[in-house]
Amino acid sequence: MWRNHPEFRMKDQDGKELQNRLCFNSPYRATVRQIISELAAYPIQGFHLDMNDMGLADPMGCFCESCEAKYKVRLGKPITRPFEWN
């Protein structure tokens, strides 16, 4: 998914893509749901979804367009930069 869908990639606060990290606020989850729905039409026993790098190690946080928009809706203001975790 990371190679084929740049729109799913996490970004740091400078706008650089975080290697091999997908943002769960992007359309990524909806795409995975669609794929699973298509597979569920076949008589298979089950699915194994391997765990993604959830971004729980430095650098932490995502500053992609989806996260920026969600932050603004939730808190009523844009993300400030530099963002500090303290």
C-alpha positions in Angstrom: 0.0 0.0 0.0 2.8 2.4 0.8 4.4 2.0 -2.6 1.2 2.2 -4.6 -0.8 4.8 -2.7 1.2 8.0 -1.8 -2.0 9.6 -0.6 -2.0 7.1 2.4 1.5 8.0 3.6 2.1 9.6 7.0 4.0 12.9 6.9 6.2 14.7 9.5 5.5 18.3 10.5 7.8 19.5 7.7 5.7 17.7 5.1 8.2 14.9 4.4 6.8 11.4 4.0 7.6 8.9 6.8 9.1 5.8 5.2 6.7 2.8 5.4 4.1 4.4 7.6 0.5 4.7 6.6 -1.9 7.1 8.1 -5.1 5.6 9.4 -6.9 8.9 9.0 -6.3 8.8 5.2 -8.6 6.8 2.9 -6.4 3.8 3.7 -8.9 2.1 6.1 -11.8 2.5 3.6 -9.6 0.9 0.9 -8.7 -2.0 3.1 -12.4 -2.5 4.0 -13.3 -2.6 0.3 -10.6 -5.2 -0.4 -11.8 -7.3 2.5 -15.5 -7.0 1.4 -14.5 -8.2 -2.1 -12.5 -11.2 -0.6 -15.4 -12.1 1.7 -17.5 -13.0 -1.4 -15.3 -16.1 -1.8 -15.5 -19.2 0.4 -12.3 -18.7 2.3 -11.7 -19.5 6.0 -10.5 -16.1 7.2 -8.1 -13.2 6.9 -4.8 -12.3 8.4 -4.1 -8.6 8.5 -0.5 -8.0 9.5 0.2 -5.1 11.9 1.3 -1.8 10.4 3.9 0.4 11.9 1.5 2.5 14.0 4.0 5.3 14.4 4.6 4.6 18.1 8.3 5.4 17.9 10.0 8.6 16.8 9.1 10.4 14.8 5.6 10.4 16.3 2.5 11.9 14.9 1.2 12.5 11.4 0.8 15.9 9.7 -0.8 14.8 6.4 -3.7 16.6 4.9 -6.2 14.2 6.5 -4.7 14.6 10.0 -4.5 18.4 9.6 -8.2 18.6 8.7 -9.2 16.3 11.5 -7.2 18.3 14.0 -8.8 21.5 12.9 -12.3 20.1 13.1 -11.7 18.7 16.6 -9.8 21.6 18.1 -11.0 24.5 16.0 -7.5 25.7 14.9 -4.7 24.4 12.7 -1.8 22.4 14.1 0.9 24.8 15.3 4.5 24.4 14.2 6.8 23.5 15.6 4.6 20.9 17.3 5.8 19.9 20.7 4.7 16.8 22.6 5.3 18.2 26.1 
